[in-house]
Amino acid sequence: MKIEITKENDNLLLGRKEVNFKLKHEKEGASPSREATRNALIKALKCSPNLLVIDKMRTEFGKRETVGYAKVYGSEERLKEIEREHILKRNFGSSGSEEEKGE
């Protein structure tokens, strides 16, 4: 996999860096997993795994290229304040907190 950052923007109001990326993959017909993409982005952006969230990824039919949008937060508190629950679950799995277990 080869990752290319196509656009980078610092959003000071929300305390994060917003990144558009393009990921070229070798396997025919197989889109990269969210986890593999996260690992490639973490390595490229040199950030903490706990602060990176992939918002969306899209692979066009027949192309070996995935485009997406990710965010790197300044702190975990800010990330949890702003991000939607389903996005957190996609990126980090079930949080397993006591509140969720009780419901």
DOGU-869500 format. One record per residue (C-alpha): residue number from 0; residue in three letters; y, x, z. Coordinates in nm, 2 decimals. Layout:
N
(NUM, "ALA", (Y, X, Z))
...
END
This chain:
103
(0, "MET", (0.00, 0.00, 0.00))
(1, "LYS", (0.35, 0.12, -0.08))
(2, "ILE", (0.64, -0.05, 0.09))
(3, "GLU", (1.00, -0.06, -0.04))
(4, "ILE", (1.30, -0.18, 0.16))
(5, "THR", (1.51, -0.37, -0.09))
(6, "LYS", (1.79, -0.49, 0.14))
(7, "GLU", (1.89, -0.41, 0.50))
(8, "ASN", (2.16, -0.59, 0.70))
(9, "ASP", (2.27, -0.55, 1.06))
(10, "ASN", (2.33, -0.89, 1.22))
(11, "LEU", (2.53, -0.80, 1.53))
(12, "LEU", (2.58, -1.16, 1.64))
(13, "LEU", (2.20, -1.21, 1.68))
(14, "GLY", (2.13, -0.86, 1.78))
(15, "ARG", (1.89, -0.77, 1.50))
(16, "LYS", (1.84, -0.59, 1.17))
(17, "GLU", (1.73, -0.82, 0.88))
(18, "VAL", (1.52, -0.66, 0.61))
(19, "ASN", (1.40, -0.77, 0.27))
(20, "PHE", (1.10, -0.58, 0.15))
(21, "LYS", (0.86, -0.54, -0.15))
(22, "LEU", (0.50, -0.43, -0.09))
(23, "LYS", (0.29, -0.31, -0.38))
(24, "HIS", (-0.08, -0.33, -0.31))
(25, "GLU", (-0.38, -0.19, -0.50))
(26, "LYS", (-0.65, -0.45, -0.45))
(27, "GLU", (-0.67, -0.70, -0.73))
(28, "GLY", (-0.65, -1.06, -0.61))
(29, "ALA", (-0.61, -0.98, -0.25))
(30, "SER", (-0.28, -1.03, -0.07))
(31, "PRO", (-0.22, -0.79, 0.22))
(32, "SER", (-0.27, -0.94, 0.57))
(33, "ARG", (0.03, -1.00, 0.79))
(34, "GLU", (-0.10, -0.74, 1.04))
(35, "ALA", (-0.13, -0.47, 0.76))
(36, "THR", (0.22, -0.55, 0.64))
(37, "ARG", (0.36, -0.54, 0.99))
(38, "ASN", (0.20, -0.19, 1.04))
(39, "ALA", (0.35, -0.07, 0.72))
(40, "LEU", (0.69, -0.20, 0.81))
(41, "ILE", (0.67, -0.05, 1.16))
(42, "LYS", (0.59, 0.28, 1.01))
(43, "ALA", (0.87, 0.26, 0.74))
(44, "LEU", (1.14, 0.13, 0.98))
(45, "LYS", (1.03, 0.35, 1.28))
(46, "CYS", (1.06, 0.06, 1.53))
(47, "SER", (0.87, -0.07, 1.82))
(48, "PRO", (0.58, -0.31, 1.73))
(49, "ASN", (0.71, -0.56, 1.99))
(50, "LEU", (1.05, -0.59, 1.82))
(51, "LEU", (0.94, -0.66, 1.46))
(52, "VAL", (0.88, -1.01, 1.33))
(53, "ILE", (0.78, -1.10, 0.97))
(54, "ASP", (0.95, -1.43, 0.89))
(55, "LYS", (0.80, -1.49, 0.55))
(56, "MET", (0.58, -1.32, 0.28))
(57, "ARG", (0.50, -1.44, -0.07))
(58, "THR", (0.27, -1.30, -0.34))
(59, "GLU", (0.30, -1.44, -0.69))
(60, "PHE", (-0.02, -1.53, -0.87))
(61, "GLY", (-0.15, -1.24, -1.08))
(62, "LYS", (0.09, -0.98, -0.94))
(63, "ARG", (0.00, -0.70, -0.71))
(64, "GLU", (0.33, -0.73, -0.53))
(65, "THR", (0.44, -0.91, -0.22))
(66, "VAL", (0.80, -0.98, -0.13))
(67, "GLY", (0.91, -1.08, 0.22))
(68, "TYR", (1.17, -1.10, 0.49))
(69, "ALA", (1.14, -0.94, 0.84))
(70, "LYS", (1.36, -0.90, 1.14))
(71, "VAL", (1.39, -0.61, 1.39))
(72, "TYR", (1.54, -0.71, 1.73))
(73, "GLY", (1.72, -0.49, 1.97))
(74, "SER", (1.53, -0.62, 2.27))
(75, "GLU", (1.22, -0.84, 2.34))
(76, "GLU", (1.44, -1.08, 2.54))
(77, "ARG", (1.66, -1.15, 2.24))
(78, "LEU", (1.35, -1.19, 2.02))
(79, "LYS", (1.20, -1.46, 2.25))
(80, "GLU", (1.54, -1.64, 2.28))
(81, "ILE", (1.59, -1.67, 1.90))
(82, "GLU", (1.26, -1.68, 1.72))
(83, "ARG", (1.07, -2.01, 1.67))
(84, "GLU", (0.73, -2.05, 1.84))
(85, "HIS", (0.52, -2.07, 1.53))
(86, "ILE", (0.67, -1.74, 1.40))
(87, "LEU", (0.59, -1.57, 1.72))
(88, "LYS", (0.23, -1.70, 1.71))
(89, "ARG", (0.19, -1.58, 1.34))
(90, "ASN", (0.31, -1.23, 1.44))
(91, "PHE", (0.17, -1.17, 1.78))
(92, "GLY", (-0.11, -1.43, 1.82))
(93, "SER", (-0.12, -1.67, 2.11))
(94, "SER", (0.09, -1.56, 2.40))
(95, "GLY", (-0.16, -1.69, 2.64))
(96, "SER", (0.10, -1.78, 2.90))
(97, "GLU", (0.01, -1.99, 3.20))
(98, "GLU", (0.24, -2.27, 3.07))
(99, "GLU", (0.04, -2.31, 2.75))
(100, "LYS", (-0.29, -2.30, 2.94))
(101, "GLY", (-0.18, -2.58, 3.17))
(102, "GLU", (-0.09, -2.82, 2.90))
END
